[in-house]
Amino acid sequence: MQARFPVKRSLDARRFAPARRRRRDAFASAALLSIAIALTIAVAGCSRAEKSPPPKPQNLEELKSALAAILARYHIPGVGVALVTRDKVIWAGGVGKAAL
């Protein structure tokens, strides 16, 4: 037996087509967004890897000046430092402000 109203079936198919299109577009947008995020992370990781580490201090005065530069960069008022070996304190002192 033939369907009584074949036009209704085609109208139903057209009615649900935009919903399928929206889902497909949402999936494509999510895929593009995840690819963009992955590329951003990859580029950011590469740019950080190119920087060389700061030079290591060779004596106590260079260590104090390097610590003072770090304190100024991160707005830290002061820090206490102790250089030790296994059983002996080599140097103990502070850099910056002792009391606020």
Residue, then its C-alpha position, 0 to 999 in steps of 0.5 A: m500500500q502506498a503512503r497516503f501523504p508522501v509529501k509529509r515525509s519529505l517535509d519531515a526530512r527537510r525539517f530535521a536537515p538543519a539540526r543535522r547540519r548544526r551538529r555537523d557544523a558544531f563538530a567541525s568547529a570543535a575539531l578546528l578549535s582543538i587543532a588551533i589550541a594544539l598548534t598554539i601550545a606547540v608554538a609556545g613550547c618551541s619559543r620557550a625552548e629557544k631561550s638559553p638559561p641565565p649564566k651561573p654565578q662564579n663567585l659570591e658577589e655574582l650570586k648576590s647580584a643575581l639574587a637581587a635581580i630576581l628579587a626586583r623582577y618578582h617584587i620580593p622584598g628579601v630572602g635568606v640564603a644558606l650555601v651548605t655542603r654535607d656537614k658544613v655551612i659555606w655561606a649564610g646571609g640575606v639579600g634585600k630587606a630584613a624587616l618590613 
